[in-house]
Amino acid sequence: MSKDKYNCLIVGGGITGVGIARDLCLRGFKVLLVEKNDLSEGTTGRCHAMLHSGARYVYKDKEAATECALENKILLHIAPHITEACGGYFMAVNDEDVNYGDIFNTECEKAGVWCEEIEPEAFLKDESNCNPETQRVFRVKDGYIDPFLLTFYNAYDAQLHGAKIKTYTKAEKLLIKDGTIIGIECFDFLKNKKKSYYADIVINATGPWASYLEKDLKLSHPLRIAPTMGTLLVIKDRLVSHLINRLRKPGDADIIVPSHNSIILGTTSKPVELEDLDRLMASKDEIEYILNQGEYLIPTVRKHRIIRFYSGARPLVASDTPLREASRKFDIIDYEEEGYSGLLTIIGGKLTTYRLMAEQISDLVAEKLDINAQCQTAELPLPGGDRVITKKVFEKELHVDKKTAFDMQFKWGTFYKEIFEMCETCLDPFSSDEGPQKICECENVTEPELSWVRENLNVRVLDDYRRRTRQGMGPCQGLFCYYKLANLEAKLTEKIHSQIMTELKKALEKRWKIQISANNILKRQIKLSKYIYLLGGNLK
């Protein structure tokens, strides 16, 4: 097999695509994955970060609910370093919610999803910021998972087992010969050139963008994608310790997820056009609506600052059902019935069920290529997840404060030893008794963490660090740390000054783009960031 010929070529670098890459590589397949942006920059990186117990879907989507319940346990086992088994609550705030409780309890039992009713007083003692008028509560096994690092650790393991991953590389068209898909023609944005890659099977794992690759095919039943935009707010302060759901049929703005030092509140469900998928932006009215609904869960939520808001698209297939009732199950499309071999598309699903999706499509690939190789992803831990590493270990071994250790324990797992070794090569190693230099003060990101991800997690441009470490995701939104990061990049790499300055500007512009819908506090902060960039740095 030539170096540009693969068993499988995967298009799409979200969690589904890299999950498939890992599964296939562990089975011994030769794999290439291409992604037009950075990994996890699409739907995956714009989700709720919720590790579903399945309880949210028991009313209308029992199959998806059961899948979530089973996969929840597996992910807690294989990824203990990027998950938090914090548990969750479903809370009733009015009579309609209370009445739904009986239906919820029954449907959970039918779907095999664990729940337990508890007294509201016990719940409010545990979550004192929640609505004191809560009338009924069920406890469930929801959790938190870092969607970015889940993607990067899957990709890292795939690369350790031979995968080639090319980010900032767009699949522009299918290569077709006598009705067989033989490869993809791609464009590399960083090298500014086209190149073709060949494979026995091409997998389209681009989620809401899935219909794009079909443009080269003559199909009697093309994909009917009905993307819906969901908006979420990041609120400063960790106001809850568990996931909070409203006890009702799935609706808008009825979930709160504790994430590192903040909470995520959302989401909405708004139809969007395919051509708008790369420029989704919430309106002021949508943000106001989320806050209004959020007050039912946490009455004081408006008193806490909005750090950021973001919108992502769900990869839903068009149907006649209302948006909120569309299934969260997934489908695998084989184009052989349409007269084309060598192409598969996977669509739908949830972050929580990505591993199951990867297993099932990888089984199909193995069958088509007549290779007997079994799935291993339910047992083998992701890199860094061999065992639980507590925050006390990070605090002691890396000489960091408790707050930094808290953040580190949900990121690095057993890689803390490698990160510690990099402390010795820091530009400012152990400059004081407080430990290694912090680059991002808001999210407690240290220099050795940034150096480690550069060496191991496929960093290509300056903004790639953010998704891997949370640098720039805190209250100041990169106001100061991007300059320190640019300085670090200049010393760690061979990039020329103009290239680093271009990457710095693009990274900051991504932080500034929400200005159009931002409130006055966020607008003032963005203006300050621009003044620092234009005046303090004498940049353009």
C-alpha positions as CSV (number, residue, x, y, z in Angstrom):
1,M,0.0,0.0,0.0
2,S,1.4,3.4,-1.0
3,K,2.0,6.1,1.6
4,D,-1.0,8.1,0.2
5,K,-3.4,5.0,0.1
6,Y,-5.3,4.1,3.2
7,N,-7.8,1.5,4.4
8,C,-10.0,4.3,5.5
9,L,-10.2,8.0,5.0
10,I,-12.3,9.9,7.6
11,V,-13.7,13.4,6.8
12,G,-14.5,15.3,10.0
13,G,-12.5,16.0,13.1
14,G,-15.2,16.1,15.7
15,I,-15.6,13.5,18.4
16,T,-17.3,11.1,16.0
17,G,-14.5,11.2,13.4
18,V,-11.6,10.9,15.8
19,G,-13.5,8.2,17.7
20,I,-13.8,6.2,14.5
21,A,-10.1,6.8,13.8
22,R,-9.1,5.4,17.2
23,D,-11.3,2.4,16.9
24,L,-10.0,1.5,13.4
25,C,-6.4,2.0,14.3
26,L,-6.7,-0.2,17.4
27,R,-7.9,-2.9,15.0
28,G,-4.9,-2.4,12.8
29,F,-6.3,-0.4,10.0
30,K,-4.3,2.3,8.1
31,V,-6.2,5.5,8.6
32,L,-6.2,9.2,7.5
33,L,-8.4,11.9,9.0
34,V,-8.9,15.3,7.5
35,E,-10.6,18.3,9.1
36,K,-11.1,21.8,7.6
37,N,-10.5,23.6,10.9
38,D,-9.0,22.4,14.2
39,L,-10.2,19.2,15.9
40,S,-13.4,19.7,17.9
41,E,-14.0,23.2,16.5
42,G,-17.4,22.4,15.1
43,T,-20.4,20.8,16.8
44,T,-18.3,18.9,19.4
45,G,-16.7,22.1,20.8
46,R,-20.1,23.9,21.0
47,C,-22.0,21.4,23.1
48,H,-23.2,21.3,26.7
49,A,-20.3,19.1,27.9
50,M,-22.9,16.9,29.5
51,L,-22.3,13.2,30.0
52,H,-25.9,12.0,29.7
53,S,-27.4,9.4,32.0
54,G,-30.2,9.0,29.4
55,A,-32.8,10.5,31.7
56,R,-33.4,13.5,29.4
57,Y,-34.5,11.3,26.5
58,V,-36.7,8.7,28.3
59,Y,-40.0,10.4,27.3
60,K,-39.7,10.3,23.5
61,D,-36.4,8.6,22.6
62,K,-35.9,5.5,24.7
63,E,-33.4,3.9,22.4
64,A,-31.1,6.9,22.7
65,A,-31.7,7.0,26.5
66,T,-30.6,3.4,26.9
67,E,-27.5,4.0,24.7
68,C,-26.6,7.0,26.8
69,A,-27.0,5.1,30.1
70,L,-24.7,2.3,28.9
71,E,-22.1,4.6,27.3
72,N,-22.0,6.8,30.4
73,K,-20.6,4.0,32.4
74,I,-18.0,3.2,29.8
75,L,-16.8,6.7,29.5
76,L,-16.4,7.1,33.2
77,H,-14.2,4.0,33.1
78,I,-12.0,4.8,30.1
79,A,-11.7,8.6,30.7
80,P,-11.6,9.3,34.5
81,H,-9.2,12.2,34.0
82,I,-11.6,14.3,31.8
83,T,-15.0,13.3,33.3
84,E,-16.7,14.2,36.6
85,A,-19.2,11.7,37.9
86,C,-21.0,14.6,39.7
87,G,-24.5,13.3,39.3
88,G,-27.5,15.3,38.4
89,Y,-31.0,16.4,39.5
90,F,-34.3,16.9,37.8
91,M,-36.2,19.6,39.7
92,A,-39.9,20.6,39.4
93,V,-40.8,24.3,39.9
94,N,-44.5,24.3,39.1
95,D,-47.5,22.0,39.1
96,E,-47.0,20.9,35.5
97,D,-43.4,19.8,36.3
98,V,-44.6,18.0,39.4
99,N,-47.2,16.0,37.3
100,Y,-44.5,15.1,34.8
101,G,-42.5,13.5,37.6
102,D,-44.7,10.3,37.6
103,I,-44.2,9.9,33.8
104,F,-40.5,10.5,34.2
105,N,-40.1,7.9,36.9
106,T,-42.0,5.3,34.9
107,E,-40.2,6.0,31.6
108,C,-36.8,5.8,33.3
109,E,-37.6,2.4,34.6
110,K,-38.7,1.2,31.1
111,A,-35.5,2.6,29.5
112,G,-33.2,1.1,32.1
113,V,-32.1,4.6,33.3
114,W,-31.5,4.9,37.0
115,C,-33.3,7.6,39.0
116,E,-34.3,8.1,42.6
117,E,-36.8,10.6,44.1
118,I,-35.5,12.6,47.0
119,E,-37.0,15.3,49.2
120,P,-36.7,18.9,48.0
121,E,-35.2,19.9,51.3
122,A,-32.3,17.5,50.8
123,F,-31.8,18.8,47.3
124,L,-31.8,22.4,48.4
125,K,-29.3,21.7,51.2
126,D,-27.0,20.2,48.5
127,E,-27.7,22.9,45.9
128,S,-28.5,26.1,47.9
129,N,-28.4,28.4,44.8
130,C,-31.3,26.6,43.1
131,N,-35.0,27.7,43.3
132,P,-36.2,27.5,46.9
133,E,-39.7,26.9,45.5
134,T,-38.7,23.5,44.1
135,Q,-41.5,21.0,44.7
136,R,-40.2,17.7,43.5
137,V,-36.7,16.2,42.7
138,F,-35.2,13.1,41.1
139,R,-31.6,12.2,41.3
140,V,-29.9,10.8,38.2
141,K,-26.4,9.7,37.1
142,D,-25.6,12.6,34.7
143,G,-22.0,13.8,34.6
144,Y,-19.5,16.3,33.1
145,I,-17.1,15.5,30.3
146,D,-14.5,17.8,28.6
147,P,-15.5,17.6,24.9
148,F,-12.3,19.1,23.7
149,L,-9.9,16.8,25.5
150,L,-12.2,13.8,24.8
151,T,-11.6,14.6,21.1
152,F,-7.8,15.2,21.5
153,Y,-7.1,12.1,23.6
154,N,-9.0,10.0,21.0
155,A,-6.9,11.6,18.3
156,Y,-3.7,11.2,20.2
157,D,-4.3,7.5,20.8
158,A,-5.2,7.0,17.1
159,Q,-1.9,8.7,16.2
160,L,0.0,6.5,18.6
161,H,-1.4,3.5,16.7
162,G,-0.5,4.9,13.3
163,A,-3.2,7.3,12.2
164,K,-2.4,10.4,10.2
165,I,-4.4,13.5,11.1
166,K,-4.4,16.6,9.0
167,T,-6.2,19.6,10.4
168,Y,-6.9,22.8,8.4
169,T,-7.4,20.5,5.4
170,K,-10.7,20.7,3.7
171,A,-12.2,17.8,1.7
172,E,-13.3,19.5,-1.4
173,K,-14.6,16.7,-3.6
174,L,-14.9,13.0,-3.9
175,L,-12.7,11.1,-6.3
176,I,-14.9,8.6,-8.2
177,K,-13.9,5.9,-10.6
178,D,-16.5,3.6,-12.2
179,G,-19.0,4.2,-9.4
180,T,-16.5,3.6,-6.7
181,I,-15.3,6.3,-4.3
182,I,-11.5,6.0,-4.4
183,G,-10.5,9.0,-2.4
184,I,-10.8,12.7,-1.7
185,E,-9.3,15.9,-3.2
186,C,-8.3,18.2,-0.3
187,F,-7.1,21.7,0.2
188,D,-4.5,22.5,2.9
189,F,-5.1,26.0,4.2
190,L,-1.8,26.3,6.0
191,K,0.3,25.2,3.0
192,N,-2.1,26.7,0.5
193,K,-2.1,23.7,-1.9
194,K,-4.3,20.9,-3.0
195,K,-3.6,17.2,-2.6
196,S,-5.4,14.0,-3.3
197,Y,-5.6,11.0,-0.9
198,Y,-6.9,7.5,-1.7
199,A,-8.6,4.9,0.4
200,D,-10.6,1.7,0.2
201,I,-13.4,3.4,2.2
202,V,-14.3,7.0,2.8
203,I,-16.3,7.9,5.9
204,N,-18.2,11.1,6.0
205,A,-18.4,12.1,9.7
206,T,-19.0,15.8,9.3
207,G,-22.2,16.1,11.2
208,P,-24.5,19.0,10.1
209,W,-22.1,19.5,7.1
210,A,-22.6,15.9,5.9
211,S,-24.6,16.7,2.7
212,Y,-21.6,18.7,1.3
213,L,-19.8,15.6,0.2
214,E,-22.8,14.3,-1.6
215,K,-22.7,17.2,-4.1
216,D,-20.6,15.0,-6.4
217,L,-23.1,12.2,-6.5
218,K,-26.3,11.6,-8.4
219,L,-28.6,10.3,-5.7
220,S,-32.3,9.4,-5.7
221,H,-32.5,10.0,-1.9
222,P,-29.9,12.6,-0.9
223,L,-29.5,13.5,2.8
224,R,-32.1,15.9,4.2
225,I,-30.2,17.6,7.0
226,A,-32.3,19.8,9.3
227,P,-29.6,21.6,11.4
228,T,-30.8,23.3,14.5
229,M,-28.8,25.9,16.3
230,G,-28.4,25.6,20.1
231,T,-27.1,28.6,22.1
232,L,-25.4,28.3,25.5
233,L,-24.2,30.8,28.0
234,V,-21.1,30.5,30.1
235,I,-21.8,32.1,33.6
236,K,-19.0,33.1,35.9
237,D,-18.8,31.2,39.2
238,R,-19.5,27.5,39.8
239,L,-23.1,28.0,41.2
240,V,-23.9,24.3,41.3
241,S,-22.0,21.1,41.9
242,H,-24.3,18.8,40.0
243,L,-26.0,18.9,36.6
244,I,-29.4,20.6,37.0
245,N,-32.3,19.7,34.7
246,R,-35.8,20.9,34.8
247,L,-38.3,18.1,35.4
248,R,-40.3,18.3,32.2
249,K,-40.2,17.1,28.6
250,P,-36.9,18.4,26.9
251,G,-37.2,22.1,26.3
252,D,-35.2,25.3,26.0
253,A,-32.8,26.6,28.6
254,D,-33.5,23.8,31.1
255,I,-30.0,22.4,31.7
256,I,-27.2,23.8,33.9
257,V,-23.8,22.0,33.7
258,P,-20.9,22.8,36.2
259,S,-17.7,23.2,34.1
260,H,-14.4,23.9,35.8
261,N,-14.9,27.3,37.5
262,S,-18.1,28.2,35.8
263,I,-21.5,26.9,34.7
264,I,-23.0,26.4,31.2
265,L,-26.7,27.3,30.8
266,G,-28.8,26.4,27.8
267,T,-29.8,25.4,25.3
268,T,-32.1,26.5,22.6
269,S,-33.3,24.8,19.4
270,K,-33.6,27.1,16.3
271,P,-33.6,25.9,12.7
272,V,-30.8,27.3,10.5
273,E,-29.8,27.1,6.9
274,L,-27.0,24.8,5.8
275,E,-25.1,27.8,4.3
276,D,-25.1,29.5,7.7
277,L,-23.4,26.6,9.6
278,D,-20.0,28.3,9.8
279,R,-21.2,31.6,11.1
280,L,-23.8,30.8,13.8
281,M,-24.4,33.7,16.3
282,A,-27.0,34.1,19.0
283,S,-29.2,37.2,19.1
284,K,-29.7,39.4,22.1
285,D,-33.3,38.1,22.3
286,E,-32.1,34.5,22.4
287,I,-29.7,35.3,25.2
288,E,-32.4,37.1,27.2
289,Y,-34.7,34.2,26.7
290,I,-32.1,31.7,28.1
291,L,-31.6,33.9,31.1
292,N,-35.4,34.2,31.7
293,Q,-35.7,30.4,31.7
294,G,-32.6,30.0,33.7
295,E,-34.1,32.0,36.6
296,Y,-36.6,29.1,37.1
297,L,-33.5,26.9,38.0
298,I,-31.3,29.5,39.7
299,P,-33.3,32.7,40.6
300,T,-30.1,34.8,41.0
301,V,-28.4,33.8,37.8
302,R,-28.6,37.3,36.4
303,K,-26.5,38.6,39.2
304,H,-23.6,36.6,37.9
305,R,-21.5,37.7,34.9
306,I,-21.8,36.2,31.4
307,I,-18.3,35.2,30.4
308,R,-19.3,34.2,26.9
309,F,-22.0,32.7,24.7
310,Y,-21.7,30.3,21.8
311,S,-23.9,28.5,19.3
312,G,-23.5,25.0,17.8
313,A,-25.5,23.0,15.2
314,R,-27.1,19.6,15.9
315,P,-26.7,17.1,13.1
316,L,-30.4,16.1,12.8
317,V,-31.9,14.5,9.8
318,A,-35.1,16.2,8.5
319,S,-38.4,14.7,9.7
320,D,-42.0,15.7,10.3
321,T,-41.6,15.8,14.0
322,P,-41.0,19.0,16.1
323,L,-37.4,19.9,16.6
324,R,-37.3,19.0,20.2
325,E,-38.8,15.6,19.4
326,A,-36.4,14.7,16.7
327,S,-34.5,11.5,17.6
328,R,-31.0,11.7,19.0
329,K,-30.3,8.2,17.6
330,F,-27.7,7.8,14.9
331,D,-27.8,6.3,11.4
332,I,-25.1,4.9,9.1
333,I,-25.7,5.4,5.4
334,D,-24.2,2.9,2.9
335,Y,-24.4,4.3,-0.7
336,E,-24.2,0.9,-2.4
337,E,-28.0,0.9,-3.0
338,E,-27.5,4.2,-4.8
339,G,-24.8,2.7,-7.1
340,Y,-21.7,3.9,-5.3
341,S,-19.3,1.8,-3.3
342,G,-16.6,2.9,-0.9
343,L,-18.5,5.6,0.9
344,L,-20.3,5.6,4.3
345,T,-21.9,8.5,6.1
346,I,-22.6,8.6,9.9
347,I,-25.1,11.1,11.1
348,G,-26.9,12.0,14.4
349,G,-26.1,10.7,17.9
350,K,-24.8,12.5,21.0
351,L,-21.4,13.2,22.4
352,T,-22.1,10.6,25.0
353,T,-22.7,7.9,22.4
354,Y,-19.7,8.7,20.1
355,R,-17.8,5.5,21.1
356,L,-20.8,3.3,20.2
357,M,-21.2,5.1,16.9
358,A,-17.5,4.5,16.1
359,E,-17.8,0.9,17.1
360,Q,-20.7,0.2,14.8
361,I,-19.3,1.9,11.7
362,S,-15.9,0.3,12.3
363,D,-17.6,-3.1,12.5
364,L,-19.1,-2.4,9.1
365,V,-15.8,-1.3,7.6
366,A,-14.1,-4.5,8.9
367,E,-16.9,-6.5,7.3
368,K,-16.6,-4.7,4.0
369,L,-12.8,-5.2,3.9
370,D,-13.1,-8.8,5.1
371,I,-10.9,-8.2,8.1
372,N,-11.6,-10.0,11.4
373,A,-10.7,-7.4,14.1
374,Q,-12.7,-6.7,17.3
375,C,-13.5,-3.4,18.9
376,Q,-11.3,-2.6,22.0
377,T,-12.5,0.9,22.9
378,A,-14.9,-0.1,25.6
379,E,-12.1,-1.5,27.7
380,L,-8.9,0.3,26.8
381,P,-8.6,3.7,28.7
382,L,-7.8,6.8,26.8
383,P,-4.2,8.2,27.1
384,G,-3.8,9.6,30.6
385,G,-6.8,7.7,32.0
386,D,-5.0,4.6,33.3
387,R,-6.1,5.6,36.8
388,V,-7.6,8.5,38.8
389,I,-5.1,11.2,39.8
390,T,-6.4,13.4,42.6
391,K,-5.9,17.2,42.9
392,K,-3.7,16.6,45.9
393,V,-1.2,14.9,43.6
394,F,-1.1,17.8,41.2
395,E,-0.8,20.3,44.1
396,K,2.1,18.4,45.7
397,E,4.0,17.2,42.6
398,L,3.7,20.3,40.4
399,H,3.9,22.8,43.2
400,V,0.7,24.5,42.2
401,D,-2.1,26.1,44.4
402,K,-5.4,24.3,45.1
403,K,-7.3,26.2,42.4
404,T,-4.8,25.3,39.7
405,A,-4.7,21.7,41.0
406,F,-8.5,21.5,40.8
407,D,-8.4,22.5,37.1
408,M,-5.5,20.2,36.3
409,Q,-7.2,17.1,37.7
410,F,-9.9,17.3,35.0
411,K,-7.3,17.5,32.2
412,W,-4.1,15.6,32.4
413,G,-4.5,12.4,34.4
414,T,-1.2,10.4,34.4
415,F,0.4,12.8,32.1
416,Y,1.2,15.0,35.1
417,K,4.6,13.4,35.3
418,E,5.5,14.5,31.8
419,I,4.2,18.0,32.5
420,F,6.3,18.1,35.7
421,E,9.4,17.2,33.7
422,M,8.7,20.1,31.4
423,C,8.7,22.5,34.4
424,E,12.5,22.1,34.3
425,T,12.7,23.6,30.8
426,C,10.2,26.4,31.3
427,L,11.3,29.9,30.2
428,D,10.7,30.9,33.9
429,P,11.1,27.6,35.8
430,F,9.9,27.6,39.4
431,S,10.5,31.3,39.6
432,S,9.1,31.4,43.1
433,D,7.7,29.1,45.7
434,E,4.3,29.3,44.0
435,G,5.4,26.9,41.3
436,P,5.6,27.1,37.5
437,Q,4.7,30.3,35.6
438,K,1.0,30.8,34.8
439,I,0.3,32.0,31.3
440,C,-3.5,32.2,31.8
441,E,-4.5,33.5,35.2
442,C,-8.2,33.1,34.8
443,E,-8.1,29.4,34.0
444,N,-4.9,28.6,35.8
445,V,-3.0,27.4,32.8
446,T,0.8,27.0,33.3
447,E,3.7,27.1,30.9
448,P,4.5,23.4,31.1
449,E,1.0,22.5,30.2
450,L,1.2,24.6,27.0
451,S,4.6,23.1,26.2
452,W,3.2,19.6,26.7
453,V,0.2,20.0,24.4
454,R,2.4,21.6,21.7
455,E,4.5,18.4,21.7
456,N,1.7,15.9,21.9
457,L,-1.7,17.2,20.9
458,N,-1.2,18.4,17.3
459,V,-1.0,22.2,17.8
460,R,-0.8,24.0,14.5
461,V,-1.7,27.6,15.1
462,L,-1.8,29.9,18.2
463,D,-5.6,29.5,18.9
464,D,-5.2,25.7,19.1
465,Y,-3.8,26.0,22.6
466,R,-7.2,27.3,23.9
467,R,-9.1,24.1,23.0
468,R,-6.5,21.9,24.6
469,T,-5.8,23.8,27.8
470,R,-8.7,26.3,28.4
471,Q,-6.2,29.2,28.0
472,G,-8.3,32.2,27.1
473,M,-11.6,30.7,28.1
474,G,-11.9,32.5,31.5
475,P,-13.5,35.8,32.5
476,C,-11.0,38.0,30.6
477,Q,-11.3,36.0,27.4
478,G,-7.6,36.1,26.5
479,L,-7.3,39.8,27.2
480,F,-3.7,39.3,28.5
481,C,-2.7,35.7,28.1
482,Y,-2.6,35.6,24.3
483,Y,0.4,38.0,24.3
484,K,2.3,35.8,26.8
485,L,1.3,32.8,24.7
486,A,2.6,34.6,21.5
487,N,5.9,35.2,23.3
488,L,6.1,31.6,24.3
489,E,5.3,30.5,20.7
490,A,8.1,32.7,19.4
491,K,10.6,30.9,21.6
492,L,9.3,27.3,21.2
493,T,8.9,27.3,17.5
494,E,10.6,28.5,14.3
495,K,7.7,30.6,13.2
496,I,8.6,34.1,11.9
497,H,7.3,37.2,13.6
498,S,4.7,38.0,11.0
499,Q,3.2,34.5,11.1
500,I,2.8,34.7,14.9
501,M,1.2,38.2,14.7
502,T,-1.3,36.9,12.1
503,E,-2.2,34.0,14.3
504,L,-2.5,36.3,17.4
505,K,-4.9,38.6,15.5
506,K,-7.1,35.7,14.3
507,A,-7.2,34.2,17.8
508,L,-8.3,37.5,19.4
509,E,-10.8,38.2,16.6
510,K,-12.5,34.9,17.6
511,R,-12.9,36.3,21.1
512,W,-14.2,39.6,19.8
513,K,-16.8,38.2,17.3
514,I,-19.6,38.0,19.9
515,Q,-19.6,41.8,20.3
516,I,-22.7,42.3,18.1
517,S,-24.9,40.5,20.6
518,A,-22.9,41.1,23.8
519,N,-24.2,43.0,26.9
520,N,-22.6,46.2,28.0
521,I,-20.1,44.5,30.3
522,L,-18.8,42.2,27.6
523,K,-18.8,45.0,25.0
524,R,-16.6,47.2,27.3
525,Q,-14.2,44.3,27.9
526,I,-13.9,43.6,24.1
527,K,-13.3,47.3,23.5
528,L,-10.5,47.2,26.1
529,S,-9.0,44.2,24.5
530,K,-9.0,46.0,21.1
531,Y,-7.4,49.1,22.6
532,I,-4.7,47.0,24.2
533,Y,-4.1,45.3,20.8
534,L,-4.2,48.5,18.7
535,L,-2.5,51.0,21.1
536,G,-0.5,49.1,23.7
537,G,0.9,46.7,21.1
538,N,1.0,49.2,18.2
539,L,-0.5,46.4,16.1
540,K,-2.9,46.6,13.2
